[in-house]
């Protein structure tokens, strides 16, 4: 595993009901985990051998080693 494979990312909910959805690796991409965050809740996570992508639905700040972004979805 490369050092970047162990990077953590942080998601801070800016509103109630932000959904964080983990997607699987492999030939078929599937949802495998979901969390719901309320306003000001923070989730710290990392990609794993099972998780290749994360979908964030709702207003949130997302911090990674590549920078910070805000999902201003209405």
C-alpha distance (Angstrom), angle and dihedral (degrees) to the residues before:
residue distance angle dihedral
X1 . . .
X2 3.79 . .
X3 3.80 119.2 .
X4 3.81 90.4 -110.0
X5 3.81 89.4 58.8
X6 3.80 87.6 70.4
X7 3.81 95.6 52.7
X8 3.76 116.5 130.2
X9 3.77 125.0 -142.2
X10 3.79 128.2 -157.3
X11 3.80 127.7 -144.7
X12 3.82 119.8 -167.8
X13 3.80 116.9 -171.1
X14 3.81 115.1 -131.4
X15 3.81 91.9 -171.3
X16 3.79 138.8 22.1
X17 3.79 117.3 -83.6
X18 3.82 102.5 30.8
X19 3.82 108.6 164.9
X20 3.80 121.4 -144.6
X21 3.80 112.1 -168.8
X22 3.81 125.5 -171.4
X23 3.81 118.7 -147.0
X24 3.81 124.4 -154.8
X25 3.78 130.9 -118.6
X26 3.78 123.3 -123.6
X27 3.75 139.2 61.6
X28 3.82 92.4 -43.8
X29 3.80 117.5 47.4
X30 3.80 109.7 -146.6
X31 3.78 138.8 167.0
X32 3.80 108.7 -102.3
X33 3.78 106.4 163.5
X34 3.77 138.0 21.0
X35 3.79 134.9 -173.8
X36 3.78 130.2 -174.5
X37 3.81 117.0 -146.9
X38 3.79 127.0 -162.4
X39 3.81 124.2 -145.9
X40 3.83 112.8 -58.0
X41 3.81 93.7 7.0
X42 3.79 113.3 134.4
X43 3.78 127.9 -150.2
X44 3.80 121.8 -164.5
X45 3.80 114.0 -162.9
X46 3.79 144.3 153.7
X47 3.77 138.3 -153.3
X48 3.81 113.4 -98.4
X49 3.78 140.0 -176.0
X50 3.83 86.2 -82.6
X51 3.82 101.3 38.2
X52 3.80 119.3 65.6
X53 3.80 101.0 160.1
X54 3.78 141.4 17.3
X55 3.79 127.1 -150.2
X56 3.82 119.3 -155.3
X57 3.81 118.4 -162.1
X58 3.81 118.2 -172.0
X59 3.80 136.0 26.7
X60 3.79 110.0 -39.2
X61 3.79 144.9 140.9
X62 3.81 112.6 -123.2
X63 3.81 119.6 -163.0
X64 3.80 123.4 -168.3
X65 3.78 136.3 159.5
X66 3.82 84.9 -95.6
X67 3.81 93.8 58.4
X68 3.77 143.7 -82.3
X69 3.78 128.3 -66.0
X70 3.77 136.1 177.3
X71 3.77 121.5 -137.9
X72 3.79 101.8 -145.6
X73 3.79 94.5 -177.6
X74 3.79 112.3 159.9
